[in-house]
Amino acid sequence: MYIKRHIEDVLKSAINEKGALCVTGAKQAGKSTVLKNVFKEHKYVTLDDLRMLRLAKERPEDFIAQFEPPVFIDEIQYATSLFTNIKMYVDRTGAKGAFVLSGSQRYEMMAGMTESLAGRINLIDLYGLSLREILNDGFRGAFIPTREYLGNRNPKPIAYNDIWDIIWNGFLSRNCRRKNGLGAFLFELYKDIFGTRRFKTGTSRRSAAFRNVHDRRGGENWAAA
């Protein structure tokens, strides 16, 4: 199920301002999901595809010709050589919103982008899910605890058990929250402390219980083992 992101309105506005829009952020923050949902009219190509990556690196002009804008290029950090060709296309056509890009926030990528696409691209950071997004709470006001704010705020109630489930699962996209929340942290910590050999053989009752840690109840069972 798609979780509506509060940044969507910002993206819809930013796409009309310049020739390109780039959303950066940590892996599994939901960049690809939200961009594909918001910009459905853009063609989609990911540079995780090794064939597309080779084309982008070795023949960037052919890549742009094959995926004529509007286009969404995912994982752009793998082929920063495309920036020059994107610049040439934007300068030649003057098109707004021709390119939607996403990538991890690496120094090399950002340095090349700001140099080649200065004045032609909007840069936006995407973070993990907010508590409001997880709860499908449409309130958008900034947290400024004034009387006016508190008077306008009508938050959804959260059950005590749900609070711990949210902490356990983390705040990344739904597909990986179980893998990146508190449970995953404890999982890696356990392996570091007790060693991978013992963990893999499952000789101890505690290691066997830990393999079943997928939620708060599993964590409680492991702690009691």
Secondary structure, 3 states (H helix, E strand, C coil): CCCCCCCHHHHHHHCCCCCEEEEECCCCCCHHHHHHHHCCCCEEEECCCHHHHHHHHHCHHHHHHHCCCCEEEECHHHCCCHHHHHHHHHHHHCCCCCEEEEECCCHHHHHHHHHHCCCCEEEEECCCCCHHHHCCCCCCCCCCCCHHHHHHCCCCCCCHHHHHHHHHHCCCCHHHHHHHCHHHHHHHHHHHHHCHHHHHHCCCHHHHHHCCCCCHHHHHHHHHC
